[in-house]
Amino acid sequence: MDTILIVNAGSSSVKFQVFAVDGDGRLRRRIKGQVDGIGSRPHLRATGSSGEKLAERVYPIESVGDVPAALQVAADWLRDEQRITPLAVGHRVVHGGPDYDRPVLIDHSVVGRLERYAALAPLHQPHNLAPIRALLEKFPSLPQVACFDTAFHRHHDDIADFYAIPCQLHEDGVRRYGFHGLSYEYIATTLPKVAPDIATGRVIVAHLGSGASMCALLGGRSIESTMGFTALDGLPMGTRPGQIDPGVLLYLISVKGMAPAELQNFLYRDCGLKGLSGISNDMRELQTSKEPEAAFAVEYFAYRVALSAGMLAAALQGVDAFVFTAGIGENSDGIRARIADRLGWLGVALDPSENHRHSLRISRPDTTPVYVVPTDEELMIAQHTLSLLWSQRPSHPARGRAS
C-alpha cells in the first residue's frame, strides 16, 4: 500500500503521521506518533487509526541526542515493524519568507533559501530543516515537500503586509507574513462541509494553543492576521509575549544590558503566560490554580483575544461567524466563554450547554454563529504532498481527499 509520511520536528520532539493512499487518491490516516524527550529521556509513542497503542518504548539518552537521530528511530520502527516505505515525505516548515507562497519540492537549493529565515523562527525553523537535511543525505531520491505556515497569508493586500518603515526594507523581506497558515487553510477548506452558510462570508478564526494567533477569512481567503514578521507578534502565547512596544526591546538592550541572543531567548521562552503568571505556560494548569497571578494571566489572554477580534472585524468590515480551533480553542469551554463574554458587541452569545459539550456550533440561535472546528495541519500537509507528487506525473491528475 502506498503511504505518505508527515513530519513536524521541534527542538525536543519529532511528531509524525502516516497516511495511506488508496487507489482513487483518498488519504487515510494509519499511524500517529512522536519521539519526544530528545537528549533527555527519548521516548517513542505511536497509535493506530483507531487509537490503539502500537508502540511505547524508551531509549538510552546517548542513542537519541538530536532531531536526525529521533527521525531515524521513527523511520526504523516504521520500516522494520510496520513495513512502511513512504512514497514521499511532507514537512511542516514554519517560515517560507517572501520566496514561497505554496508547497514546494525540496532540494538543496530550497534548503539553502529556507535557512535564511532561521533567525525569524528560531524555535521552529532550524528543527524543521534538520530532518529534511538528514533525509536528503540518506535518501536523495525520496521526494520531500515543504509546506509553509506563512503561505496561506502570502496573498494579503499590500496595505496589510507593509510596516511603516522605508519601503526598501519591505523589498528585503521585512514584512508581515502571518503564521499557522496550514491550520487556517484546513479550516477554510472544511467550513464548506461543516458550516456552508458561513463558509464564503466574513469569518474570524482563533487558533488558540501554546502558540496562538487569529486570522480574518473573507470568502475562504486570509486577508489579515495577528502575527507579523515573526511568530512573536499578536496574541500572548505560552512563552511568547505577543504584541509589544518596540521601545520595550530597546529599553531591555540599552538599560538592562541584554545581548541580542539573551533577548531572543527571553522573548521566545520566558514571556507570555509563563512570564505573566510566574507559574506555568500551560493554560490547563493556570485555570485550575488558586494563585491570583494565574487568574490574571488567564483573563489577560481572553482580553487580548477579544481586542484582536475587534481589529479583525474592522479588516472584514463586519463579522458573519467566529471559529475556535487548536488545543485551547477546541478543548477549553471556559476560555471560549471568557472570550465570548467580551464579544457581545459583535452579536456573540454562547449557549452554555453546547459550549460545555464542545459542540460544533456553540452559539445561541439568532446570534452571530460561533463554531468549534478541530484543525488538522497534518492532513493538510498530506494533501499538499500528494497533489505535488501527482503533479510531477503528467499521466495522472492531481488528487488527494481525506476519508
Steps between C-alpha positions, in 0.01 A plus 500: 500500500632845407558734795607856574700590811432837664770647728471793741831542681557717807792557735433201725257288298426366154130449435403282208192362329456245225220525243406216268420597142213300354475426130268797442736738681304501826713551811449288813687570822672179609751595769557794731809520716792694636848465640531745789749562780783539248828531689339434837267197511427390144159341469321359196120497508271399216134416453298355214202638312257399777719628781644157583852502645764388250817600683609627840871475567788691656850533352841577654581871504817454296312324219260789429693820552355716222214535252660291220559217747136520613384490138718192448334327796156569354608399149653173619187412694274583206711297258587199716181452701228666291645417157455858385716654228343835407452634150590845627549703817311821576644747749357790692738795457401806697655778292498515122608864483414704190612222265235235559125548482416132447643154580822412318706191419819516703855496371825639640429840345163525677658403832763771454232763448298384799804511727501878456180523703628311804544825692134587437374175653782376726278261697379332183694551177832332593316197634262488201802487268705245694304191389483635145879516481534155654263345245663685210833352601379141554224479239569764232242354260216497757260787417464748783249785510518812716164645607522846651310662786543834325372399154125537565550868590730591211224653286405776743459848360808717537321719751479202735857380446706819514659648810531879523873487431702584185371296207843357423475294817176351369682403181764339721228283657411700811124466480201346678484131411251342741528141625288191583405512134465122465244505780306789348510340158355181645219696669428690179472175301291331771240773559313430173432149634421572865357854481418585137287800597802696620781345292508779242436780748700708746647260753742554787696187588682477834780241503559486874769272636847531649560701186201723430381728223186612321409537135234688305352289220301658220357251254737236636812714445721659762488879487653583840679325787616590849854369442753694298871477414557226757293268718554734797231745393130527578339304782678404823606137480638232729846653518488783241374851580299581189461868415760712675625857459838490317613758754488228765756304302724805466470552876597140573808539280615848597400514869483137611802404294348201323706363214310403181520126569385553858211719385395242241497224759305723740232584243453145376529309828431720805204722413132443418288306750815368666637848558171653611413226746843401619348151526451327168456537125222237504151646489355189666723545802428872519123447493513262796748705703383702802778756459387852402784527247362197317151648492643826366688319220181318395296820498774686313500233229123525451520880498766508228312249284189717522700812411644327196152389395407867482798571275412213267133601497613841375708336225197294396255790540280276712484141619278216382647230724772417751695171511709357784769243421830347629572364848348771720237605248373145451518379860447787745134597533603740777736700280244506218240637743736770631576616147138487386392709801714782361357472148135577566538818296565274197178311566677204667309306770586141587260224593663378826383142454626472142826668599552258787435206265754637251234486228566607145284811543512645851312828452137576580247517218461839333850613606827516312588134432793368702652164411760263642681334210795267572797579282710243313826647373644155430218410263551833325869418455415152373257641244756751376771236485285258301380774263854615432619142457227424246557829320847372412337207317329644189298183438313539831281782623589666829286347770469431870195495722453403859280218617 
